[in-house]
Amino acid sequence: MSLVDLPLLPLGKGRDLDAERGVECPGDLPAASDPDLVARARAAKEALGERVFVLGHHYQRDEVIQFADVTGDSFKLARDAAARPDAEFIVFCGVHFMAESADILTSPDQQVVLPDLAAGCSMADMARLRQVEDAWDAMADAGIQDLVVPVTYMNSSADIKAFCGRNGGLVCTSSNADVALDWAFARKPDAKVLFLPDQHLGRNTAVLQMGIGLDECVVWDPLQPGGGLSAEELQRARMILWKGHCSVHGRFSEDVVDELRAKHPGINVLVHPECKHEVVLKADLVGSTEFIIKTIEAAEPGTVWAIGTELNLVKRLADAHPDKTIVFLDRNVCYCSTMNRIDLPHLVWALENLASGTVVNRVTVDPDTEADALVALQRMLDLPGKSHRD
Ligand code: SF4
């Protein structure tokens, strides 16, 4: 795959239905300056009543989160949606792959709506089906394909989840990646894992929780011929990490950890496993967004925390826990730009259209992809035991 296959699109402009980048908004949005936006959102939601269920990811803006019926990470929200079969419309305040997962896990009668289709995920975009199929063929050429179990992070498109379902693999979250790797390595003697699309979650889980050596991990670069790896390197590896990352969590750096430790002696550094391995090595605690929230809730008053995850969540935790000092693990303001696409004007636009009988920005997954993706999701739901972290 060449760079020509991945044209850059300004956010919200142009069409690229095969990518997480979505399309431009097809309607007239209310002005962001409209002083009645909150009242309009409330009125539209009330008019829809039990017919609508609004999901809010932890990384969403406060102006949107206030209208969420439930909040959570992507997997919890998809399960919450599946537990509300009476809700005709699921409005997903999150990004595109999350809406796809909700569509897969809900009934065909339920319609999943993403208020702005330009709310994609740059990490999910880093693994596209054609690239992954090319890598799979190269693994056959290297004589290892039969040994490889594909494991994809929840943060991937539905067709990557379906690829894993078709090829004996499964989905994982940041809470259960270690259990998923245990399952994958137990599939066959000398098994190898192809971990998609986040190299950092794959590496951190393999090395820090499974005891796999850094020298047993290789990185498959989809933009290099043969992934940039020789057949011998593929044959020696236990973990084949896809060269993808989160543009938000990839920003956190070791020098800021050192700087904050010097400034706040006794500070606790708490990071998400999508951070770089060197940053995780310097942290005191690592875990999913749910783990980060619970850790801060359980922390003693007066303690000091530096948190390495998306800024909307860090700000909300700081506001909710004024008895603790909570700082962001970056010198700059850094929101997830695509998560932030879902703002109050888009939410009002989506809710008012639904209330007037027009379904806008529906996200659907085709039946074949859905069936295969469901296999991979079901394998995750059936995983035995608890995370090594629990
Ligand atoms: S925070 Fe990272 S992984 Fe999550 S939606 Fe944004 S880019 Fe994707």
Boltz pocket constraint, residues with backbone or C-beta under 6 A from the ligand:
constraints:
  - pocket:
      binder: B
      contacts: [[A, 59], [A, 95], [A, 120], [A, 121], [A, 122], [A, 123], [A, 124], [A, 155], [A, 245], [A, 246], [A, 247], [A, 248], [A, 249], [A, 310], [A, 336], [A, 337], [A, 338], [A, 339]]
      max_distance: 6.0
